[in-house]
Amino acid sequence: MQHETFADLGVSEAVVNELAKGGVTKPFAVQKLVVPDVLEGHDVLAQSPTGSGKTLAFGVPLVERLKDSDARPSALILAPTRELALQIVEDLRPIAHARALSIAAVYGGAGIVKQARLAARAHILVATPGRLLDLIERRDVSLSRVRILVLDEADRMLDMGFRPVVDRIVKMTQPKRQTMLFSATLEGEVGRIAKAYTTNPRRHEHAHPVERKADVAHRFVMVTHEGKVERLVSELGEAERGLTLVFVRTKRGADRLVKRLASSRVQAVAMHGDKSQGQRQRALANFEAGVVDTLVATDVAARGIDVAGITHVINYDIPATREDYVHRIGRTARAGASGVGVTLVAHDQARELAGMVSELGLHQELELAGMTPGRGADGGAQRPRQGAGNRPRNNGRRAGGSGGQGSGSRGSGPRRGRPSGRAR
């Protein structure tokens, strides 16, 4: 049976109507896969990345399975960062309220007393592991009646060292709970916790937007270490550029880069874990509004960023893994829009980067930069061919576009132009 609408998936009229008010009428692929299984009460494992629509994939059936007379909290959603926790609440609050359910977020960097009060009244609790454990130890929150558990971006929670805390939290929920786990990968350590936390789960694997050929033009630019800032400034000076997310590996690197850009008269703002919650929220708000159109972020800080209209993602520092590359570039080309992914590659990083992304079908883009996997001398250092790394104005290969939720699309309009839809 083809599921073309949320009603076809078994979603109630109240929730369908609330989704429609937000411009969400047709389910994404991951939502078609997951929603029916959750409504039937199955545990679910889903390999699905940020930007694929996974928030509604677990959120819609979760609110359908709760009643306003249920214990508070009856459902717990664990997220690795405060930004992601806040985004989940923002996306789910309308459909939760449509079924008379309350929802609240708890996270570090904000007043714990107010959070404790809100958490005690919430049917659905969205939490970062550390702050939730603080509230539990203060006896402000009990998880003894939580019967639905969601672990969102489980791979990042493990990367951030949350495994012991998450283990403790999961053991506090009901043994016969329904569990959903979403992750960019279901292998390795994630696979082990998935097996430990779930019972006879339904497993779904949904490709990342990059891997399912979203409308992204990938470019790899060979640079010297000394010339990276100059090249970045040049990329940021492109007339057709809109909101741009620049990735660096470290918090210090983010702050340092913002200062170096300022000395070149390029305004940017940094976002990382050492910033206060207020600073992070202001930075994100200014970026989303286009007040500052360049945001410099670390991988961890960017996990909660869900901003429509990001036209460019620039890897100032190359990613650590193929999955990180996929996560980073997936921040653009959302909701049917097109986007550009640029990676600055020093000569001694060429072999590493080429090997990392070769399985993504980007051979032509690598060739244009003189970065054929397996070639190169001097321990992997690959010198670019003459002219490699110069921007081919119309040669960036764009794979076939993918459908999107919402009505937005990006053309070649104003610099600050943003689409109206986003995947949730």
N, C-alpha and C positions, 0 to 999 in steps of 0.2 A: 504494500500500500504506500502510495506517495503522500508524504506529509508536507503540504504546501503552506499551511498556516499553523499557528499555535493551537487553534481549536482542534485541528486534525490530530495533534499530539495528545489531546485529552486535557488541555488547560481550560480552566473555568472561564466563564464569560467575564467575570469581574476583572481577572488578571489580563485577559486578552484585550479588554477595553482600555485598561491602564497602560498596557504596552503601546497600544495604538496612539494614545495621547502623546507619547514620546516619539512617535514616528517609527516604531518597531512593529512591523506587520508580518514579515516572513522570517521564519527561523533560519539561522545559519546551520551549516552542515553538522557542527559539533552539537548543536542544540537538538537537531533531529535525531542524532545518535543517542544522546544521553537522557533527554527528558522522559521518554516512555519507560526506560528501565528504572529510573528513580521513582516515577509515579507508581510503578508496580512493586516498589519496596526493595529492589535489589541493591546490593553494594556495587559501586562503579569505580573502575580505574580508567582514567582518560589521559592519554598522551596528547596534550593540546596546549599550545603556547598562548602568551599574552597577545591580545588582538584578534583572537579567533571567535570570540563570543562566549567564552566559557563561563563568565560570571552569570549570565542568564541561564546557561546550561544547567548549573546547579541551583541557581537562585529561584527560577520559576517553579520547578517541581518541589523545592524545599518549602516555599510558602504554601503550596497546595496541600502539603502533607501535615501542616500544622493547623490548629484551631485556636481561636482567641482565648479559650478556656484552659489551654495547656499550661503546664508549669513554665516558670520563667527562671532561667532560660531552658528551652527544650531543644534548641539547635545551636551549635557552635561552629563558626567558620574561623579556622586558623589561617593567618596570612603572615608572610615573612617581614613586611615593612608597614609602617604606619600609613604611608601614602596609599598602599594597596588596600589596607583596611578601610581607610576613609573612602576610597573610590568604590569599594564593594557596597558600603552602606549607601552612598549616593545613588548607585545604580539600582539597588534593591528596595530602598525605602518606599517608592511609589507603589510597587506591587505588594509589598508587605502591608502597607496601610490599606490597600484595596481589600484585604482580608482581615482587617482590624488587628493586625499584628504589629508589635513594636520591635524596633531594631536599634542597636547601639554599637559603637566601636570603642574599644579600649586599647591604648597604645602608650608607649613611653613618651616622655617629653611634654606631658600635659598634666593638669591637676588630677591627682588620683582620687580625691574625695568626690568630686563631681562625677567622675567616670564610674565610681563605685555605685553611686546613687542611680545613674542611668542603667548600668548593667543589671542591677537587681530588678529592674522593671521590664527588661527586654525579653521578648520571646526568642529573638534571634540575636546572638552575641557574636560580633566580629572582633577578633583579638589577635594581637601579636603575642607570641608565647611568653616572653619575659614579663610583660605587664599583667597578663592574665594570671600568671603564677603569683605575682605580688598580691593581686586582689584575693586569690584563693588563700594565701598564707595569712592575710589580714581578716579572713573569714567574711569578706564582703560578698563573695560569690561562691556558689556551690554548683558543681557539675553533675551531681548525683542523678539528676532527672533529664540530662541531655540524651536524647534518643536519636538525633541526627547530627553527624559530624562531617565537616568538610575540611580537607587539607588542601589549600590552594597554593600553587607553586611550591610543592613539596620539595623539589630539587633544591630550590634556593634556601629553604629552611634548613636543609641538611648542610648546604654550603656555608651557611652562617653559624653553624655549630649548635643548632637548636635541638638536635636529636634527643639528648637526655631530658630536656624540659618537655618536649612533645610526648615522649614516652610516659612521663609522669602525668601529664594532662589527659592523655587518652585513657589511661587506667582509671581515671576518676569518673569517666562517663559510663553510661549503662552498658553492660556487657553485650546485650542483644541489640545494640544500636544499629542504625543504618549508616554506612560510611562511604563517602565519596573522596577520592584522591585525584587531584589534577596536577600534572607535572609535564615539563618539557621532555622528560625521558622516564621510562618505567624500568630501566635497567639498573644494575649495580645496587647501591645502597637503597635507592628509592624502591626498587623491586622487593628488597628484603623487608622494608617497613610496610609496604603494601600488603605483602603476604601476612605479616603479623597483625595488621590492623583490620583486615577485611575478611569476610566469609563468602566463599563462592561468588566472587565479584564478576560482573560483566565488564569486559575489557574493550576499550575503543581507542584506536590510534588515529589521530587527525593531524595531517601534515601542517607544518608551519606555513604562513603566507609566502615566505621566500621559496619553500620547497614545493608549494603548489602553484608556483609561477605567478605570483602577484605581479602587478604592473610596476615593477621596480627596475630602474636602470642602475646596474652595479658598475662602479669604476674603481680601479686600483691605480694609485699614483705613486710612482717611485720617487723618493725624496732622500736627501741627506738628513741626518739628525739635526744638523745646524739649520737646515732650511725648512723645517717642518712648520714653524710658526708663520713664516712668510707665505708658504703655500696655503696654509689654512686661511690666512687673511685674504688671499686671492680667491679661494673658494667662496668665502663669505661675502665677497664683493660682487658675486654674480647677480645680474639684474633680476633673473627669474626666480631667485631663491625666496622662499617664505620662511616659516618657522623652522629652525634648524636645531637638532640635538647633536651635541658633540660629546663623544665618549672618551674618557680617560680611565686609566687603571686605578689611580690612587686619589685619596682625598686631598693630599698636599698638591698633587699634580693638577687637580681641578682649580684650586685657588691660584696656583702659580700661573696657569694658562689664562685665567680671567684677567690677571694683572698684566700679562704680556700682551693680550689683545687690546686692553685699554691703552697701553702705550702706543699701539698702532691705530688708535681712534676707532676701535671696534668695541661696542658695548655688549657685554655678555654677563650672565649671572651663573654662579656655581651652585650645585645642589649635591650634598653628600651627607653622610651620617653624623658628622661633627657639627652640622648646623642645627640650631634649635628648631622645634616644630614650627614656630611662628615664622622663622626665616625661610624654611622650606615651603610653607604654604604661600608666603608672599612671592617667593621666586617662581613657584609654579603658576600662581594666579597672573603675575605680570607676563610670564611667557605665554600662557594660554590666550591672554588678551592682546598679545602682540606689542605690549609696551617695551619689552626686551625680546628680540626675536631669535636670540641665540642662548641656549641653555647648555652649560657644560656639566656633565654628570658622570658619576661612577656607575658601574653595572648594578650594584645593590640599590643605590638611591633611585635609579630609574625604574625599578620594578613596579612602582605604583603609579608611574606616569601614564595616563590615558588621555592624551590630548589630540583632538581632531585637528587636521590641517598641518601636520608636520610634513613639509615637502622634502627635507633633506636630513639624512643621518650621516654624520661624518665620524669615522673612527680615527681620532687623532692618535691614540695608542691602539695597536692591533689587539683584537680580542684574545683571550687566553685559550678558548676552545671554539670548535665549530658551532656548538650550541649557543655560545655567547654571541657569535657573529649573527646567527639566525635571530636571536632575541633582539639584538640591537637594530638590525635593519628592519625587523618587523614593526618598528615604531612608525614607519612611514607607509604610504600606500594602503591606508585603511579605508573602509567604507566605500570601496570602488574607485578611490582616487589613485593617481600615479605618484611615484616618488623617486628619489635618487639616493643611492647609498654610495658613499665615497670612503675609501680606506687609504690612509697615508702609510706607505710601506718603506721602511729604510732597507737599504741593500742587504744588510745582514739578517733581515727578517723575511726575505722574499720566499725562500724555500719553505719555512715554517707556515707562512700565510697561505701559500699556494696549496700545500698539502692539506691544510685545514679546510679550505673551501672547495677543493676540486670536486667533491662528491655532490655539490649543489648545482652542477651543470653549468658552471661559469667559465668554461674553457676558453671561449672566445674573448671574454673580458680579461682573463689572465694573459692570453696571447697579446692583446693590445698593449698591455703593460710590460711585455717581455718577461712574464713570470710563468712559463710552462712548468708544471709540476715535474720534478725529477731532473730538471736541467740546472746548470749552474756549476760554478767551481768554487774553490777557496772555502771549502766547508759549508757550502750552501749559499754563499753570497752570489746573487744573480744581478749582473749589471744590466740595466735596461738597454734595449735597442735604441737606435737614434730616434728621438722623438717620443719614446714610450713615456706614458704618464701624462702627456698633453691631452687635454680634454677633447675627445671627438664629439663635436657639437651634435651630430645626429647619428653617431655610431653606437651609442650606449644601447645594448640589446634590451628591449623591453619584452618580457614574456607576456603571453596572453593574460588579460586582466581577469580578475575574479570578482564575482558579485559581492555586494556589500550590504550591510544593514543600515537603514536610514537612506536619506535621499541625496547626500552630498557627493560631489565629485569635483576634482580640482582641474581647472583648465589653466590657461596661461594668463589669468587675470591679475588683479592687483597683488602686490607683494604680500599683504596681510590677509589675503582672501582665505577663508576656511570653509570646509564642507560642514554641513549641518548634522550629518549622521556619524555614529561611531559604533564600533563593535563593543558589546558589553558582556 
